[in-house]
Amino acid sequence: MTEAWNRLRAIMGEPAYVPAQVPWELAPADLGVQLPSDYRAFIDLYGGVNLNGEWGVYTPREKSFFKGEPGGLAGWRSKADIDFRDQVEGEEQWWEQQEPTPVFPDPGGLLPWGWNSNHQHCCWLTTDPDPEQWTVVVFYDDRLDHFNGGFAEFLETVLTGGYASEDELLVRADPDVWGPQPARPLWSPGDDWSGKNWGAEWGIDGFLTAPGSTEMPWVRK
């Protein structure tokens, strides 16, 4: 496991809940690849999470939200291949680039693992046959932003203020336009593999965490 994962875990703290575990052994067959170990460790410990109430880290769910769509890791592959591909193709037609952006499961394609409330996606660039070497790319409305590091290193960088586009990714309102914004916790829990919404245990539903406090009762003291 990477040092970045250990630092990220120290920043976020230990959760006061235990999410259902994802059967990662199914990934090679159902998704087509195994996923990086730092991401798997993150999901095993926290499940899906929301950061700043606006940015989510995705976890596969055993059953789909929608009838007739595949669930589990196969559902993740389908969502990338259909929904994310549609978004990429729709937005990049306005970009000045010579070649289209590949989307997973195309060779070397972008595989999304997180998104914000403005529908901008954090992805792995799957060009390397070894998932431990995958770097992060953020798909914004008008560009691709390449980060020279993996999942845990990227989250650590964002949460410690080292990412240049932090405000855009975390959808932080400009106080000069919208006025002072209420405080929010660093992160809050979301769904797990079973579909349980752990945030509901503390009255949280979806992205928009109730603002006004930085307290995180879902973290062990």
C-alpha positions in Angstrom: 0.0 0.0 0.0 1.2 3.5 -0.8 2.4 6.1 1.7 -0.1 8.5 0.1 -2.9 6.1 1.3 -1.6 6.2 4.8 -1.5 10.0 4.8 -5.0 10.2 3.4 -6.3 7.8 6.0 -4.7 10.0 8.7 -6.4 13.1 7.3 -9.9 11.6 7.1 -9.8 9.6 10.3 -11.2 6.2 11.1 -14.9 5.8 10.4 -17.4 4.9 13.1 -19.2 2.4 10.8 -18.3 -0.6 8.7 -19.4 -0.6 5.1 -20.3 -3.7 3.2 -17.3 -5.1 1.4 -17.0 -5.1 -2.4 -16.1 -8.5 -3.9 -13.1 -7.2 -5.7 -12.2 -10.7 -7.0 -15.1 -10.2 -9.5 -13.5 -7.1 -11.1 -11.3 -8.8 -13.8 -14.3 -10.6 -15.2 -17.1 -8.1 -14.6 -15.3 -4.8 -15.1 -12.5 -6.0 -17.3 -9.7 -4.9 -15.1 -8.7 -5.0 -11.4 -8.7 -1.6 -9.7 -5.8 0.1 -7.9 -5.2 -1.1 -4.4 -5.4 2.3 -2.8 -8.9 2.8 -4.1 -10.0 -0.6 -3.0 -8.6 0.0 0.5 -10.4 3.3 0.6 -13.8 1.8 -0.3 -13.2 -1.1 2.0 -12.7 1.4 4.9 -15.2 4.2 4.0 -17.5 3.1 1.3 -18.6 5.9 -1.0 -18.0 9.4 0.4 -18.9 13.0 -0.3 -16.3 15.7 0.1 -17.3 19.3 0.9 -20.9 18.2 0.2 -20.2 18.5 -3.5 -17.7 15.9 -4.7 -18.3 12.2 -4.5 -16.0 9.1 -4.6 -18.0 6.4 -6.3 -18.4 2.9 -4.9 -19.9 0.0 -6.9 -23.3 -1.2 -5.7 -24.5 -4.7 -5.9 -27.8 -3.6 -7.4 -28.4 -0.8 -9.8 -30.6 2.2 -9.0 -32.5 1.6 -12.3 -34.5 -1.4 -13.3 -33.1 -3.3 -16.2 -29.5 -2.0 -15.8 -26.7 -4.2 -14.6 -25.4 -3.7 -11.0 -22.1 -4.4 -9.4 -18.8 -4.0 -11.3 -20.5 -4.8 -14.6 -22.7 -1.9 -14.0 -19.7 0.4 -13.5 -18.3 -0.7 -16.9 -21.7 -0.1 -18.6 -22.0 3.4 -17.1 -18.6 4.3 -18.2 -19.1 2.9 -21.7 -22.5 4.5 -22.3 -23.3 7.4 -20.0 -19.8 8.8 -19.5 -18.9 8.3 -23.2 -22.0 10.3 -24.2 -20.9 13.2 -22.0 -17.3 13.2 -23.2 -18.4 13.0 -26.9 -21.0 15.8 -26.3 -18.6 18.2 -24.6 -15.3 17.7 -26.4 -16.8 18.5 -29.8 -16.3 22.2 -28.6 -12.7 21.6 -27.7 -9.7 22.3 -29.9 -8.1 18.9 -30.2 -7.2 16.6 -33.0 -8.1 13.2 -31.5 -11.1 12.2 -29.5 -10.6 11.3 -25.8 -10.7 7.5 -25.3 -13.2 6.2 -22.8 -13.0 2.9 -20.9 -13.3 0.1 -22.0 -11.4 1.4 -25.1 -7.7 0.8 -24.7 -6.2 3.5 -22.5 -9.6 5.0 -21.9 -10.7 7.2 -19.0 -12.5 5.2 -16.2 -14.4 7.5 -13.9 -14.3 7.0 -10.1 -15.7 10.3 -8.8 -17.8 13.2 -9.9 -19.0 16.6 -8.5 -22.4 18.3 -8.5 -21.4 20.1 -11.8 -21.0 16.7 -13.5 -17.2 17.0 -13.8 -15.5 13.6 -13.5 -12.3 12.3 -11.8 -11.0 9.4 -13.8 -8.1 7.0 -14.1 -6.1 7.1 -17.3 -5.9 3.3 -18.0 -2.9 3.4 -20.4 -0.7 1.2 -18.2 -1.4 -2.5 -18.0 -0.6 -2.3 -14.2 -3.5 -0.5 -12.4 -1.0 0.6 -9.7 0.5 2.9 -12.2 -2.7 4.6 -13.3 -2.7 8.4 -12.9 -5.7 10.7 -12.4 -7.3 12.9 -15.0 -10.2 15.3 -14.2 -12.7 15.8 -17.0 -13.9 19.4 -16.8 -16.4 21.0 -19.1 -13.7 22.6 -21.2 -10.5 20.5 -20.7 -8.7 17.5 -19.3 -6.6 18.2 -16.2 -3.8 15.6 -15.8 -2.5 14.9 -12.3 0.9 13.1 -12.0 -0.2 10.6 -9.3 -2.8 8.0 -8.4 -6.1 8.0 -6.5 -4.8 8.4 -2.9 -2.2 11.0 -3.8 -4.8 13.0 -5.7 -7.3 13.0 -2.8 -4.6 13.9 -0.3 -3.4 16.8 -2.6 -7.0 18.2 -2.9 -7.8 17.9 0.8 -4.5 19.6 1.9 -5.0 22.5 -0.5 -2.3 21.6 -3.0 -4.6 21.2 -6.1 -4.7 24.3 -8.3 -8.3 23.8 -9.4 -9.5 22.8 -5.9 -12.4 25.4 -5.8 -13.7 24.3 -9.2 -13.5 20.6 -8.3 -15.1 21.1 -4.8 -17.7 23.5 -6.3 -16.9 26.3 -3.8 -19.0 29.4 -4.3 -17.2 32.7 -4.8 -17.9 34.7 -1.6 -17.5 37.9 -3.5 -20.5 36.9 -5.6 -22.6 34.7 -3.3 -21.5 36.1 0.1 -20.0 34.1 3.0 -20.6 30.4 2.8 -21.6 28.2 5.8 -19.0 25.7 7.1 -19.2 22.1 5.9 -17.5 18.9 7.2 -14.4 17.7 5.3 -16.3 14.6 4.3 -19.4 12.6 4.9 -20.4 8.9 4.3 -22.4 7.7 1.3 -23.5 4.4 0.0 -21.8 1.0 0.2 -21.8 -2.2 -1.9 -25.1 -3.3 -0.3 -26.8 0.0 -1.2 -27.0 1.1 2.4 -26.7 4.9 2.8 -24.5 5.4 5.8 -25.0 9.2 5.7 -28.6 8.7 6.6 -27.5 7.5 10.0 -26.5 11.1 10.7 -29.3 12.8 8.7 -27.3 13.2 5.5 -28.8 12.4 2.1 -26.8 12.8 -1.2 -24.3 15.5 -2.1 -25.6 18.5 -0.2 -24.5 17.8 3.4 -26.4 20.0 5.8 -24.0 23.0 6.2 -23.2 25.0 9.2 -20.8 22.7 11.1 -17.5 21.0 10.5 -18.2 18.3 13.1 -18.0 14.7 11.8 -19.7 12.4 14.3 -19.1 9.5 11.8 -15.4 9.6 12.6 -14.1 7.8 15.7 -12.7 10.1 18.4 
